[in-house]
Amino acid sequence: MTVEFGVLGSVEGSIDGRPVALGHARQRGVLAVLLVDVDHPVTVDQLIDRAWGHHPPRQARSTLRGYLSRLRQALAATREAVIARQPGGYVLTTVGTVTVDMHSFRRLAAQARATGDDTRAAALFEQSLRLWRAEPFAALDTPWLNALRDALVQERLAAQLDLGDLRLRLGQHTALLPELSARAAAHPLDEHLAGQLMLALHRNGRSAEALDHYHRTRDRLARELGIDPGPALREIQTAVLRQDTAPGAVPQPGAPTQPSPPPAQLPLSVAAFTGRDVELARLDRLLSAAAKAGAGTGAGAGAGAGAGAGAGAGPVRPAAVVISAVSGTAGVGKTALAVHWAHRIREAFPDGQLYVNLRGFVPGGSITDPAEAVRGFLDALGVPPARIPNGLEAQAGLYRSLLADRRVLVVLDNARDAEQVRPLLPGAPGCLALVTSRNRLTGLAATEGAHLLSVDLLTPGQARDLLAGRLGPHRTAAEPSAANEIVTRCAGLPLALAIVAARAADQLHLPLAVLAGEGGRHSSERPGRRGPGHPGTRGVLLVLPSAEQRRGPAAPAAGPAPRTGHRAARGRRPGRSATRPHQHPGDRTDPRQPAHRTHPGPVRPPRPAPHLRHRTGHHPRRRRHPTCGNTPHARPLSAHRPRRRRPADPSQEDSHQSDPCSTGLCS
């Protein structure tokens, strides 16, 4: 059964060639929104905003449910295109025989640009352009659909220009001339199009008309934009003046002179990577399972058994889009694990490896916008800047089209949430996306079928191996107790261990016992204050205490924090200490306090509410009197006098101020 949907014109659908009644325009708009993100979930709020814009109905959700119910009835004759309800939204799930003309157009255009055969590329471009029936999303008018329509029109023009260059190189200038004349009249400021028309006119023996068109284009550019023609158009004018019989086609602005190599953006792998055998084995099994699924369907025949698992195994080629989300606390080694495994399996993805740091948790920094990340990927894939469409939706569509029929590894590091990741996920089989985040991205598992992997702290044995790998086994073996103390205080955090190891490697004369001793002696010092020992201890003082507090279950139980405020003042019996019963007065280990606030000293007494300070004798701003040296205490309720009016003469203001000594408030 063949199911076809079209949005490059009016929104239409057909099953085995028979049209499907999709209802009125608004209901077709809801289907169009699902078709744009086919096989990807769309939230209810997104559906309402994209289908109605700024004027949704009062009962928008119930109206939406009614439209979706009627669309399900219209598609009831096939099981190959089903509108399914998912947590938070809806998704139009399809199988391989279902086509959407917009996605087919983008896929064919990307294939044409990727091939090196001009004849084959021209045929692909012509096939993609034949899918256009009229203006996209005809009879639909919402801000989101209008922006997507403009982006698609620009993509169509880019495909037409690329096809024009191919046909000029193939010598089809005579058949191309009428089409170029009409297109140049519709886009008079497009220099690329003006150059194509000049070449076609010149090769048809109409050089005078070619020069006339150049002068008209130059005058219009100067009059409307205040600029001169670019170098490419001036070169064609020079060739026409010289009566060059076969000038080359106008180069695309910003086009690369040669095919760009496959991107290899993976960062440097961590030196002396230690541990994580369980996590690496799970990732290997994930890729092997995808390869076996492909072997069963013929998509991945001949794939090896496990990436990096055996020396004789060939590269594993996933049969479908594999998404793995690695989560864990800060400093636990998520990025190191992802980059290390990506280097192990890079041979399975010969078409490139893409990497981006999404900066989802950078303190004080800006989060990487998905549009910025997609633009970087398009640059890495060799797309000229002039050919990158406007808008995130169009750019993501071009990005997925370029990844079609390719095997590309995409590493999305330090993601904040699933919404930041979704536009960057590949949509074609054979690709793999590896995502790291401090949050557990259950949304990706629910909607995109991502495989979740949690990264825990290192075991003591793994931590000792990491320290020995950084410092050398001879140094840790010489001071085993100091090495164990450092491992304990770093609490299994690879980042903390790496910082301490870098500190020790920088000063080879510094014994490990000094590092461990400084961590224990100054673990509660404030950041930035150096201890009395060796110089430059600031880095150790900042690492060891914070890592010990991150350990969680292994940290000493601190009990509840003391109550403060008027409730604490009323609830405490006279003579009871403000500290907790099980806590020494000199200790302060409230787990809710950050590491740099942890310092020895007595716990401050709770500060009562303002209206109870006269009962507790607490005064927040008591100062000793400059004459007698006594400290005025709070005035009892009976001593409060009515507010004194301000004198009319400001010069007499000081004479009305009460002296604590004269009022008897000094004791």
N, C-alpha and C positions, 0 to 999 in steps of 0.2 A: 504494500500500500504506500503510495507516494503522497505526502502532505507538503504543500507549498504555501508559504506566506509571503506577502509583498507589502512593503511600506514605501518603496520608491515610486510613488504615485499615490493613489488612494489605498487605504488599508484593506487588503483582500486576503482571502484564504481559499484553498481548494483541496479536495481529497480525491485522488485518482482523476484529476482533471475536471471534477464537478465543483462549481462554486459553492461556498459555504455562506449561509446567511449569518452575518456577524452583527446585525442590528444597526441602530442609529449611530450618528457620528461620535457621541460621547462614549458609547460602549466600545466602538472601534478604537477610540483613543486609549481606553484602558488596556485593550489587547496590544496596541502599539507599544505602550510602555513595557509590557512584559516581553514583547518580541525584541526590543532593543537590548534587554538584558536576559536573553533566553538562556535557560539552564542556570541562572543566577537569581538568588532571592531578591525581592523588592519589598521593602517595608510598606505597611499600610499608609504611613504618612507620606512616603515618597510617591506612592500611587496616587494619592489624593492631590498632592502638589503638582505632579507632572500632568495629570489628566484634567484638572480644573484650574490650575494656576492660582490667581489671587481671589477667585470667586467660587469657592466650593459651596455646595448646598448645605443646608442646616444639618441634615442627617447624612453627612458625607459617608460615614462608615457603613451604615445600613444600605445606602444607595450603592456603594461600591460592592457590597456583598451580593446585592441583586444583580448587578451587571456581571459579576464573575459567575454567578449561578447560571445565567442565561448563556454565557460564553461556553461554560462546560457542556450545556445541553447541545449547543451548536457543534461542538467537537466530539460528541458522544459516539460518532460513527467510527472513530479511530482511537487506539490506545497508544499511538506513537507521539501524540502531543496532548499532554495532560496538564491542567492547571491545578497545582497542589498547594495545600495550606501548610505553611511551615511556621515555626515560632517567630512571631513578629511580622509576618508578611506572607507573600505568595510567590510562587515560582512556576514558570512554564517549562516543564521538563519535556525533552524531545529525544528521539533516537537518531541514528545516522541517516535515515532516509528523509528526514524533515529538513527543509531548506527555508531560509529567510533571505530574501534578495539583498538586503543591506549587508548582511554578513558575507554572503557569497561575493558581492561586489568588492568588498574590502579584501577578501581572501585572494581573489583572482588578481587584483591590482598588485598586491604584495608579491605574489608568485611571478608576475610579469617583471617587476623590478628586480627580483632576485635572479632571474635567469640571464644567461649570457648570450643567448641566441636571439637576434633581432626579429627573425620571422616568428619564432615561438612567442616572444614577448608581445609582438603586435597582435597575434591571434588571441592571447589572453586578455589584453586590454580591450579589444573589440568585443570579446565575450562578456567582459564585465560591464561595459557601457551599454550593451543591448538589454541589460536587466532594468534599465531606467525606462519607466513608462511616462512619467510626468514629474511634477514637483513633489518631493517627499512629503508624506503625511498630508495629502490634499484634504481640504475641508476641515482640518484641525488647527486650532489656534490657541496655544498656551505658551507662556514664556519659555518653558523648557523645550517643548517641541519646536518652537521657532528657532531657538539657538542651535538645536541639533540639525534642523533643516539647513540653516546657513552653513554649518560645518560640512554637511554632506555635499552641498553644492560646490564648495571649495574643493573637496576631494574629487568630485567629478571633473572640475576644470583641470586639476592637476593631472588626472589620468588622460584627459584629452590632449594636454600639452605633451605629455610623455609619448603618447601614441603618434602625435604629429612629428616629433623628432625621429621616431623609428621609421615612419613612412617616408620622410624626406631622405633618410639614409638608404632606404630601400628603393629610391628612385620613383616614388609614386606622387611626385609633385603635381602632375596634371590633374589626377583625380582628387587630390587634396585641396586644390585651389578654391573651389566654391565654398567648401566647408570653412576654410580659413578666413575667407572674406567676410562671411556672416559672423563668425566668432570674433574677429577683430573689430567689427562694428559694434558688437555688444560689449566689448572690453577694450576701449580705445587707449587706456593707460597701461596696458600690460605689454611690457617691452619684450618679453619672451614670445608672446603671440605676434607682435609686430615684426620681430625678426623672422619668424617662420613664414609669414606672409611675404616679406621681402624676398626670401630665398625662393619661394614658389613662383613669384612673379618673374624674378631674374632668370630662373631656369626655364621658364616658358617663353623667353625672349622678350619680356616686358620690363626691361631694366628702368626705363624712364618712370613707369608707374611705381616701381620699387623705391626709387629715389624720392618720388613725390610723397609716397606714404611715409618715408623716413622724416621728411621735413614737416609734414603735418603732425606726426607723433612728437617730434622735438618741440614744435611750437606749443602744442597742447600741454606737454609736460612743464614747459617754462611758464605758461600762463596759469595753469591750475595748481601746480605743485611747486613751482620755483626751482626746478632741478633740470639738469641736462641728461640726455640719454646715457646709459651705462656703457662700459667698454665693450660688452658683447655686441650691442646693437651698432656701435660705431665701427667695429671690425667688419660687420656685414656691409655697412655702407661703403667702407673702403674697398672691399672685395667687388662690390657692384661697380664702383668707379673704375677699378682696374680691369673690368670685364673678365674677371675670373670665371671660367666656365663651370667650375664645380666647387664653390665655397662650401665649407663644412656647415653642418647644422648649428644653430645658435646653442651655446652651452647653457644649461640650466643654472640659474643663480645659486652659487654655493654648492654646486654638484661636485662630488669628489672626482679626481682625475683617474682614479683606478678603484676597483672594488675594495671596500674596507675589509680588513681581516676580522675574523670572529672575535668578539669581545672577550677579554680575559681579565675581569675586574676583581677577582678574589684577592683580598688582602693577604699579607704574609702570614703563613701559619705559625702558631706559637712554637717557639723552640722548646725542646725537651718536654713535649706534651706527655702527661702522665695520667694513668687511670682512665676512668670512663669506659671501661670495657663493656659494661652492661648496656650503657646508652648507645655506644657504637654498634653493638650487636643488634639492638632493636632497630636502628636506622638501616643497617644492612639488610635485615629481614624485610623491612618495609619495601625497599627497592627490589629485592628478589621476588617478593610476592607480586609486585606490579609487572615484573618481567615474565613471570609464569602466567599471569593472566593474559599478557599479550601473546605468549606462545600458544595459548589455547585458542585465541581468536585469529592467529596468523599475523598480528601486528608486531609482535616482538619475537618472532621465530629466530632461533640462533643465538639468543641472549644468554649471557653467562648466569651462573648460579648466584653469586653474591659479590657486590662491589667491595673489593679489598679483602674479601674473606679468604680467598684462595689464590695461589699463584697461577694456576692454570685456567682460572675462570676468565672468560672474555668480558668486555664491557657490557653492563646491564643497561638495557633500553626500556624505560617504562612504557607500558602500553597506553596509559592514561595519565592525566594530570595528577601528580602526587603532591600533596601538601602536607608538610610536617611542621608542627608548631612546637618549638622548644621554649619552655618557661622555667623560671626560677628567680630567686632573689638577686639583688644587685651584688656583683662581685663573685658569683658562684661559678662563672666560667661558661656561660651560654654561648657567647660569641666565639670563644676559643674552641668549643666543641663543634659548633656549626662550621667554622672555617676549616678546622682540621679534617672533618668528614668530607666537606666539599672538595678539598684537595685530593682526598683518597679516591673519589668517584668522578673526578673531572673528565677522565677518558671516556666515560659513558655519555658525555655531552659534548661532542666535537664541534657543535655549532656555536658554542660560546658559553661563558659563565658571567652572569650579571650580578652586581652587588650594590647595595645602597644602605647607608646608615640613616634610618628614619628619625633618629634623635628623639624618640618618644619620651625619654625621661632625663634629658639633659637639664640640670638645674640652671635656671636663668637664661636658657637658650631657646631658640625658636624650633618648633617641631617641623620636620620636613613635610611639606605639602605633597599629597599624591601627584598633583599636576607637575610639580618640580621633579619628582622622581621619575615619572613617565617621560618627561622631556629629556632627562639624562639618559634613560634607556634608549630612546629613539636616536639620540646623538651617537651612542655607542654602537647602535646597529647600522650606522651609516646613512641615516635619513638626512638629506640636506635641510637646513633651517627653513628655506623657503617652501618646503614641501610638508612641513609639520602643520597640521590644521589647528584651528583655535578651539579651545574648550577641552575640558578633561575627558568628556565622553568620546569625542572624536579622536583624541590622542590615544586613549586607552584602546579604542577599536583598531587604530593603525598599529599599535604595539602588539596586540594579539594577532593581527593579520600577519605581521612580520614573523611571529613565532610559529605560525602554522607550518606543518610539515618539517619542523626543525626540532632538534634535541638540544634544549638550552636549560641550564641550571640557573635559577634565580634565588639569590640569598637576600632576604629582607630582614635586616638586623635592627634590633632595638625598637620594635613596633609598639605603639601605645595601645591600639585597640584594633578590632577587626575591620572597622570602617576605613582606617588608614591603609590597610593591606589589600582590600578587595580590588581596587582598580589596578593593582600591580600584579595580580595573579594571571598566569598564562591560561589560555583557554583551549589549547590544542593538545592532543595526545603526544607523548614523547617528552614533555617538559616536566620539571620538578621545581617546586617552590619550597624553600626552607626558611621558616620564620622564627625569629627569636623575640621574646618579650618577657618583661617581669610579670605581666598579667597572664593568667591562664585563658587562652583565647578559645573558650568553649563555643563562641558564636561561629567560628570557622569550622569547628567539628560538626555543629548542628546543620549548617547550611551548605558548606563546601566539602564536607566529608574529610576534614583535616584529621591527621593522626597526632594526638597530643603526647608530649614527652616532657616529664618534669625532671629537672636536674637538681639533685640534692647536694648537700655539703660533702666534701671529701672525707673519707674515713681516715683515722689516724695513720694507718699504713700508707694510704695514697698520699696523704699530706707529707709524710716523711720522704716518700719517693720523689715528690715534686721538689722539696727542698734540697734533697741530695742531687737531683738532676740539675738544679740551678747552681749550686755551690760546689758540686763534686762530692762523691762519696767519702773521700779521705777527710774532708773538713767536718762533715757531720759525724763521721765515725770517731773523730778525735774528741768531740764534745757531745756525746749522745744525750746526756741529761739536759744540756742547754738546747739542743735541737728539739728534744721532746717538749721542753717548756715553750719554745716558740710555736711549735705545732699546736699545743694546747691553747695558747693565747690567741692564735689566729683562727681558731674555731672551725677549721676545715674550709675556709674561704680561699680559693686559689689566688684572688687578687691581693689579699693581705699577705699571703705567703710570698707572692712575687715581689711585692714592694720591700718586704724585709730581706728577701734574697738579694735584691738589687742593692740595698743599703750595705749588706755584708760583702757583696762582691766588689763594691766600690772601694771599701776600706778593708783590704786583706789583713791588715795588722789588728783589726778590731776583733776580739774573741766573740764567739757566739754567746758566751755567758754574759758578756756586757750587754748585748742586745736583749737577752731574756731578762736580765736583772733590771735594766732600765724600764722595760715594759711592766715589770711587777712593781717597781718602786714609784714610778711616775704615772701609773695607769690612770690616776685620777687628777692629774694636773690639767690645767686648762690648755687649750690649743694655743700654740705660739710661744709658750713658756718653756724654755729649755732647762733640762735638769743640770745638776752640778757636775755631772760626769763628763763624758767625752763631748766635744763640740759636734753640732749637727745632729742632735738626737731628735729633732722635731718630727721627722718622718716616722720614726718608730713609735713615738708617743702618740701620734695620730692614728696609727694602724692597729696596734695591738689591743688597746682598750675597746675601740669600736668593734673590732672583729669578735672580741669575747662577748660583747653584749648582743651581737647578732646571732650568737649560737642558739638562743632560744631555749630548748628543753634542758640543755646542759648548764645553763646559767643558774646561779643560786637563787632560791626562791626569796623574793623580797617582800611579799605580802602586800596588802593594800596600802595605798598612800595615805598619809594623815589627812583627816578632814580639816577643812578650813572654812572660814566664814562664821556667820552668826549661829549656824546649827552646831558647829564644833564648839563654839563658846558656851552655848546653852547645855550641850550634852556632856561636857567634861566635868567631872566632879572636882571639887577643890583639892589641890595638892597632887592631882594625877599628872604624870609627865606627858608632854606633847608628843614624845616619840612612841613608836609601836612597842608593845610589851616584849616582843622577841628580838628587838633591834637595839644594838648598842647605841648610846647617844652620839658617839662619834662617827657612826656609819650613816651613809646616805646612798642607798642603792636602789632608788626608785626606778624600775625598768622603763617607766614612761619618760624619764629624763634622758636627753641625748648624752653621748659619751663626753662631750666637752663641758657639760654641766655637772659631771660627777666629780665632786671634790670633797675631801674630808672636812669635818667640822660639824658642829651641832646643828640639828634641824631647827630652822627658824620657827618661832611660835606662830600659830595661825593668826591672821589679821582679821579681827571681827568686822562685822558690817558697821557702817558709819553710825547708825542709830543705837548701837550697843557699845560703842567705845567708852562711854562714861561709866558703864558697869564693870568693865574689865580693866579699867585703868590704862588702856592702850591709847597712845597718842602717836600718830605717824610722823609728826614733825617736831618732836621735842628737841629743843636746843638749850644748852646751858646759858644762864643769864650772864652777860659779860661783866657784871659788877660783883654779884655775890657768888657766881659759879654754881648755883643750885639749878635743878631741872624742874620747871613747872609741870605739875601733873594735871590731869584732866579736871575740869571744874565739875562739881556735882550738879545734879539737876536743880537744886535749890539756889545755886549760885548763878544760874543763867539769868541775865538781865535782858530786858527788851532792847531791840536794836536801836542804837543811837542814830539820830538823824545827822546827816552830813552838814557841817556848818556852811553857812552862806559864803563865808570868806575862806577860800582854799588855803590861805596862809596860816589859818588857825587849825589846820588839820592835825598837825603833830601834837598839839596841846591836848587833844581829846583822847590820845592813845593811852591805854592803861599800862602801867608799869607792873610787871609781875611781882616785884618786891613790895610795892606799895599795896597791892591787893591781897597779899598774904598767900599767894599761890606757890611761892617758892618754899621748899622744905629743906 
